[in-house]
């Protein structure tokens, strides 16, 4: 298997784990479990950041271009309009 595919698959898996931690943490009442899940999530985020940097350095991942100020203003206006209703 190609390294690029393995890196991308791993990033996809890590991102899925982060979503699950984000769902589980607020749903538990057990403080010890909540703290453990947060530690797992933090370790997972660190791994994701490291792998992301490797992917960028090897050009396996190219981020989307930055939003223009016009695009940013448009999105802000959507949120401002919806919260005013």
Buried (B, 14 or more C-beta within 10 A) or exposed (E): EEEEEEBBEBBEEBEEBBEEBEEBBEEEEEEEEBEEBEEBBEEBBEBBEEBBEBBEEEEBBEEEEEEEEEEEEEEEEEEEEEEEE
